[in-house]
Amino acid sequence: MMNYYLYPLINLFLLSMLIFILKYKHFLVMLMSMELMVLSLYALFFTYFYFFNHEQFFVILYLVMSVCESAVGLSLLVLIVRSHFSDLLLLLDNLW
């Protein structure tokens, strides 16, 4: 029964990792792909802890940490857009 939930979530994680690796031009796309990785891992943790009757406290703790991570990412995005007027990552470094 768990395999029905497991394989799509693993595929979702791998596809979001592929997007993160291949689409590195814009900072917003990278943040969205990282958030998709976090959400797929959250769903994997939730299904694992649900099916094996473990404590659900770790799932809530992971969710709190992922919210903090997304808040830091959005604040970095706002900082980059205000200072460089774009979210292109190639504009941040003069060596590229």
N, C-alpha and C positions, 0 to 999 in steps of 0.2 A: 504494500500500500504506500509505503514511503517513497518508492521509486517514481511514482507518478508526480510527486512534488519535487523530488530531488533533481532529476535530469533537466527539466526546464529552468530551474534556478541556477544550476551550474552553467547551462548554456547562456543564460542571461548575464552571469558574471563574466564568462569568457568573451562574450560579444562586447560588453562594456569595456573590458580591458583592451580588446582589439581597437575599439573606437578611441580609447585614450592613447594608444600607441600610434595610430595612423593619422588622427586628426588633431595634431598639436599646434595648429596655426592660431586658433583663437583660444583665449583663456576661459571664456564662458563655456565653450564646448568641452574643454578638459574638466571643468568643474562639474558639468552635468554628467559626464561619463563616470567621474569619481563618485558622484552621488548615486548613480545607478549601481555601481559596484557595492557601495555601502548598503543600499536597500536590498540588493539580492543576498548579501551576506546576512542581513538582518532576518530575511525570510528563511534562509537556510538554518540559522540559529534557532529561530522560532519553531520550525518543523522538527528539528533534531530534539530540542528540549521537550516539545509536546509529545512526540512519539515514544521517547524513552523515559518519560515521567521525571524529568529533572526539575530543578528549581528555576522558576521564570524570572528571578531577580537579575540574572546575568543578561537576559534579553533587554530588560529595561535599562540596565547600566550601559549596554552597548548602544541603545537608542539615544541616551543622553549624550554619550561621547560623539555620536555621529551628528547630532544637532550642533554641538559645539564646533565640530570640524566644518560643518557647512556655514556657520556664522563667520568663522575665520576666513573661509574662502570667499564669501561674499564681501567681507570688508576689504580683502585684498583686491577684489575685482573693482570695487568702488575707488580704491586708492590708485589703481593703475589707470582707470578711465579718467579720473580727475587730473592726474599728472601728465599722462601721455595722450589723452583725448581719443584713445582707441584701446581695444583689448587684444590687439595683435601682439603675439609674443616676440616676433622678430624685431619689433620696434624697441624692446627693452634693452637689448644689448647691441652696441655698435660694432661688435666683432662679427656678427652674422651678416 
